[in-house]
Amino acid sequence: VIDRWIEGSFLSEVLAKKSLSTTETLCIGREIAEGLKLLHDHGIIRRELSPQFVLLREPDRSVVLTDFELAKLLDASPTVSKDWPQDAYRAPEVGDSKIDARADIYSWGRIMTQMALGTAPPIGQERKSLRGSGLPDEIISLLTRCVALPRSNRPNAISDVLAVLDSLA
């Protein structure tokens, strides 16, 4: 693997310093979703997406997804250990042999919720925490579905997430 240096700040660093506006949240969220769609279109699940792996490029703050060492092909390829440390952004089913794109949709929903609120709420408290966030009701509903347990209640594909975002444009 050959890496090149990209000037910017990780989303985790940005969120530690300031809250994002609704416009910034939706713009960054859309770009993350578009990156996930590209991965999913090529049969790759990111699995371990969190703000520390989202680089905001300088000077335009465009999104670069980083650190793919735990990504997984959607076929039945072997994977890494099932013993994963706790992570507020990782879908609970990650580590099971049967994961799909909805694992990344869960992570996307958790990241979006944190961007909207300035802090990540406890798991399962997203809808309650998002009330009064300034986000449109359609986005709050989408985020709540994205972080749903069980995963069968989440959107089936990141293209479904992008369709909701497109409908608001």
C-alpha positions in Angstrom: 0.0 0.0 0.0 1.3 3.4 -0.9 -0.1 6.3 1.0 0.3 10.0 0.2 0.0 12.9 2.6 -3.2 14.8 2.5 -3.4 18.0 4.4 -6.4 18.3 6.7 -7.9 17.5 10.1 -9.7 14.4 11.2 -13.4 14.8 12.0 -12.8 13.6 15.6 -10.4 16.6 16.0 -12.8 19.0 14.6 -15.7 17.7 16.8 -13.5 18.0 19.9 -13.1 21.7 19.2 -16.4 22.9 17.9 -20.0 22.1 16.9 -20.9 21.9 13.3 -23.7 23.8 11.7 -26.6 21.9 10.1 -25.3 22.8 6.7 -21.8 21.4 7.5 -23.3 18.3 9.1 -25.4 17.5 6.0 -22.5 18.3 3.6 -20.0 16.1 5.4 -22.6 13.4 6.0 -23.4 13.3 2.2 -19.8 13.0 1.3 -19.2 10.1 3.8 -22.3 8.4 2.4 -21.1 8.8 -1.2 -17.7 7.3 -0.1 -19.5 4.4 1.5 -21.6 3.9 -1.7 -18.5 3.7 -3.8 -17.1 1.0 -1.4 -20.3 -0.9 -1.4 -20.6 -0.8 -5.2 -17.2 -2.5 -5.2 -18.2 -5.2 -2.7 -16.4 -3.7 0.3 -17.9 -3.1 3.8 -15.9 -0.5 5.9 -16.9 -2.1 9.2 -14.9 0.2 11.5 -15.9 3.8 10.5 -15.7 6.5 13.1 -14.8 10.2 13.1 -11.1 9.3 13.7 -11.1 7.7 10.2 -12.8 10.7 8.4 -10.3 13.2 7.1 -11.5 16.7 6.2 -9.2 17.9 3.5 -7.8 21.4 3.5 -8.8 23.9 2.3 -12.2 22.8 1.1 -13.1 20.3 3.9 -13.9 17.6 1.4 -14.1 14.1 2.9 -11.5 11.4 2.6 -12.2 8.0 4.3 -9.0 6.5 5.8 -7.6 3.4 7.5 -9.1 0.4 5.6 -7.2 -2.4 7.3 -10.4 -3.8 8.8 -12.6 -3.4 5.7 -14.2 -6.7 4.5 -15.2 -8.0 1.1 -18.9 -8.8 0.9 -18.2 -12.3 -0.2 -17.5 -15.1 2.3 -13.8 -14.2 2.7 -12.2 -14.9 6.0 -12.0 -11.9 8.4 -10.1 -10.8 11.5 -10.9 -11.9 15.0 -14.4 -11.7 16.5 -12.9 -10.1 19.6 -13.4 -6.4 18.9 -13.1 -3.7 21.5 -16.1 -1.5 22.3 -16.8 1.3 19.8 -19.8 3.6 19.9 -19.7 3.8 16.1 -19.4 0.2 15.1 -22.6 -1.8 14.5 -23.2 -4.5 17.1 -23.3 -7.2 14.5 -19.7 -6.5 13.3 -17.6 -9.5 14.1 -20.4 -11.9 13.1 -19.8 -13.8 9.8 -23.0 -12.4 8.3 -22.6 -8.6 8.0 -23.7 -6.4 5.2 -23.8 -2.8 4.2 -26.2 -2.0 7.0 -23.2 -2.2 9.4 -21.7 0.9 7.6 -25.1 2.6 7.6 -25.2 2.2 11.4 -21.8 3.9 11.7 -22.9 6.6 9.3 -25.9 7.3 11.5 -23.9 7.5 14.7 -21.3 9.8 13.1 -24.1 12.1 11.7 -25.8 12.1 15.1 -22.6 13.2 16.8 -22.0 15.9 14.2 -25.5 17.2 14.7 -25.3 17.3 18.5 -21.6 17.9 19.1 -21.4 14.8 21.2 -22.4 11.1 20.7 -25.5 10.2 22.7 -25.7 6.9 24.5 -26.6 4.1 22.1 -30.4 3.8 21.8 -30.9 7.5 22.8 -30.4 9.0 19.3 -34.1 10.0 18.6 -34.6 11.6 22.0 -31.2 13.4 21.8 -31.9 14.7 18.2 -35.1 16.5 19.1 -34.3 20.2 19.1 -31.1 19.7 17.1 -32.2 21.9 14.3 -32.1 19.0 11.8 -35.2 18.5 9.6 -37.6 15.9 10.8 -36.8 13.7 7.7 -33.2 13.6 8.7 -34.0 12.8 12.4 -36.2 9.9 11.1 -33.5 8.7 8.8 -30.8 8.8 11.5 -33.0 6.9 13.9 -33.6 4.2 11.3 -29.9 4.1 10.5 -28.9 3.2 14.1 -31.9 0.9 14.6 -31.4 -2.4 16.5 -32.1 -4.9 14.9 -30.4 -4.1 11.6 -33.4 -5.3 9.7 -35.0 -2.0 10.6 -32.1 0.0 9.0 -32.1 1.1 5.4 -31.0 -1.7 3.2 -28.4 0.3 1.2 -26.5 3.5 1.5 -28.3 4.5 -1.8 -31.5 4.6 0.3 -29.8 7.1 2.6 -28.6 9.2 -0.3 -32.1 9.2 -1.8 -33.5 10.8 1.4 -30.7 13.4 1.4 -31.4 14.1 -2.3 -35.1 14.6 -1.5 -34.2 17.5 0.9 -31.9 19.3 -1.6 
